[in-house]
Amino acid sequence: MDSIVHARGQTGQPAPPFARQRRIAIASGKGGVGKTWFAITLAHTLAQAGEHVLVFDGDFGLANVDIQLGLTPEHDLGAVLSGRATLADIVTGFGPGGFDVLPGRSGSGALATLPVPRIDNLMAELGALPHTTVLLDLGAGLEPGTRRMSAWADTLLVVATDEPTSLTDAYAVIKLHAADRRLAGGGPNDCRLVVNQAGSQAAGQRTYATLARACQQFLGCTPALAGIIRRDDRVRDAIRRQTPLLTRYPSSTAAADVIGIARQVAEPAAAAGA
């Protein structure tokens, strides 16, 4: 990947016809670990590096990407599922970040219980869009739809904190993803861990080591460490103001950490240690 720079990206630039779309799913075992904020910030970082990025709000029933960005989209995923629009119709540009958003719909039980074949159709339609990178902000937990979308992606980033419940649930996500990936015939299992809200780099390394040991002992594999994001009060302020961190605090600690993760995620799985 080209060096990450603090330059505003541009939406609406189609991928060249030879470019292969990269699909990155972002998941967590439990809520409240900063998954959606991380997806938005990673999208912003990749857009600044020249990628044509789309964030798909796949947290069916509890969508909030648009809320965090202060967007008021005219249409959302509900219009697609009712047959009133296609995914391409509801793509919403977020100019300040230089990336696009496919907004979900919050509070819809119907979306939360979508059958797997309908999700497969959505993923096929998503894969036909002209973006070079698609980030799927998945719902917390282990719902069938969430697992199906994570298996469709090339890379799964599991976000966790040092809380015991977060680590336990992250382990469950990693365990089931390996099996789902095999069943889907999706090739190598590129699953990486993002430690968020760490007190320090050393503390984040200890959190990663705890989960890595459990995975190695019981699953026979060790997920790579995508990176550590240190605790930063400016993240909360940016969320509260519905402004991307890289816009409001581009030189913050957390921004630097996400930029580092973007560089690591750009590497092939073998080079990343997966």
N, C-alpha and C positions, 0 to 999 in steps of 0.2 A: 504494500500500500504506500502511496505517496505520503509524505510527511503530513501530520495533522496540523492544520493552521487555523487561526481564528479569523477566517474569512467567511462571509455570508454565502451560503449556497443558493442555488436557484431551483425552483420546482419546474415541472413541465418539460424537462429535458429527457426525451426518450432514450432508452438504452440502444447502443449500436446493435445491428442485427446479429452479430456474432457473440455478443455478451451472454454468458450464462447467468441466470438469476440465482443469487445466493439466498437461502432461506435460513433464518436464525430464530429459533423459538426461545422465549424467555419465560421461565416457569419458576414456581416455588411451591413447597409443600404446604405452607401456611400463609395467610395474608399478613399485611403489615410489615413486610421486610423491605419495601421500597422497590418492588418489581416494576411497576408502571413508570415511576420516576426514572429508573435505570433505563428502561426501554426508550423513553423519550430522549434522555441525555445521550445514549449511545447513537440513536438515530441522528441527532444533531451533529455529533462528532463525525460520523461517517459521511454525512452530507457535506460538512466542511472539507472533507478529504476528497470530494469530487464524486462520491457515489450518488446515484439516483435512488433515494431511499423511500420506502413506504412502511408505515407502521399500521399493522392490522390489529384492531382492538378485538382480540379473541376471548376476552373475559365475558363470555355470554351471560347476560343477566345482571352483571355488575360492572358494565363498561364505564371507564372514567378518563380515558386518554384525552377526549375533547374537553373535559372539565379542567384537567391540569393545564391545558394549553389555552384556556379561555376561548375555545372555539364554539360557535353556534351553527353546526352544519345544517343545511337545508334538508338533507336526507341521511339516513343511517342504515345499518344492516337490516333493520326491520323491513325497509322498502324492498330490499333485494329478496328477502325470503317470502314476501307477499307477491312477488312477481311484478312489482311496479317499477323496478330499476335493476340494472346490472351493477356488478362491483365497480366497473369503470365509471358508471354514472355517479357514484357517491364518493369517488376519490376527492378529498378536500385538501387543498394546498395550505401548508402552514408557512407563509412567506418568511417570518422572522427566523425560522430554523432551516429553511431551504429543503424541507422534506414534505412528503404527503402523508395523509392519514385516511384510513378507512374506519369511520366511526361506528362503534357498536351501539347497542341500546340498553340502557340501565333499567333494571326492574322488570324485565320480561322473562317470565317463567318459560314461555314457549322457546325462547332462544337457548335457555339453559339446558333444555332437554332435546336438542336437535338430534335426530338419528344419525348414525355414522355414515350411511350413504349420502345424506344431504351435506354432511361436512366434507366428504370426499369431493362432491361436486363443487363446493365452495373453494376448496384447495386447488382444484383443476383450473377454475376460473381465475383464482389469484395468481397461479403460476403463469397465466397467459398475459398478465399485465406487463408493461414495458419497463419495469423498475429493475435495476441491477441488484438491489438488496431489499429483501422483505423481512421485517422484524415482526414476529407474532407475539404480542403481549397476551399471554395465556392466563386463564383464571387460576387462582390458587387451588390446590387439591388434586384429586385423582379421578375426576369425572371422565367417562369414556371419550367424550368429545375433545377434552383437553389432551388426553393421551394420544388420540388419533392425530391431532394437529402437530404435537411434538414429534411423533414418529415420521411425519411428512417432511419435517425440516431437515436440513443438512447438519445443523449444529444445534444442540440444546444447551442453553446457559441456565443453570439452576442457581437462583439467588437465595442466600441463607445468611442468617446472623448467628451470633454465638449462643443464642438461647437454645436450651436443650430441645424444646419442642420444634424449633425451626430445623435443627440438625436431624432430628428423628424423621420429620416429614420430608426433608430434602433427600435423605437416604431412600425413603420409599419411592420418591419420584425417580431417582436414578435406577433403582432396582427394576421398576416396572418399565421404564423407558428402554432398557436393554432388551427385554423380552418383546416389547411392542415393535422395536426396530427390526428385530429378526423376523417377526411375523409379517411385517410390511415389506420385507425384502429390500430394505432401504440402504444396504451397504454398511460400511463401517459405522460404529456407534461413536460419534463425536460428541461426547457429553463433557461439559466443563463447569466448574464451580466458580461463582462470584460470591465472595464474602463481603457483605455490606455492613455499614455502621460499625466498623472495627475501631477499637480504641487506639490502635497503632498498627503498623505493618507487622510487627512481631506478634501482636495479639491475633491479627488476621491469619498469620501463618499457623498459629496454634489451633485456631478453629478449623482451618483446612486440614491440618494433620489429623485431627480427631475424626473427621468424616472420612478422610482417605483411608485411615486404618480400618474402619468398620467396613468400607467397601471392599478393600483388599481381602479382609478376613472372611467375609460372608458372601461376597459376590465374585471374588477372584479377579477384580479389576480395580483400577484406581483412576477416577476422573481427574483430568488435568485441572490445574488452577488457572482460570482465566484472569483473575486479578482480585485485588483487595481494595475496597473503597473505605477510606477512613471517615469516622464520624465527623460531620461538619454542620454546624448550626445554620450555615447559609443555605443549605439544601431546603430546610423547612421554610425559610423565608421566601425562597424562590417559588416553592410550591404554593405557599399562601398567596403570593402575588400573581399566580398563574403565568409565570415567566420562566423560560428555560434557564437552567443554571449557567449555561455557557453564554447566555446573553447578559444576565444580571451580574454574575460573578465568574467571569471567564478565567481568572487567575486563582480560583479557590482550590483548596486541597482536593475536594471531591471531584472537581472538574479535571484536575490533572490525573487523578486515578482512573477516571472513565476514559480519558484520552489514551492512557496506557493500555487499558483493556481493548479498546478499538484496534490498536496496533497488533495486539496479540491475537485477537479474533480473526484478523485478516490473514494470519498464517495458516497453512494447511494443517490438518489434524496431527500428522506425524511430527511436524516441526514444533507444534504446541505441546507435545508430550502425551497426546491422547493414545 
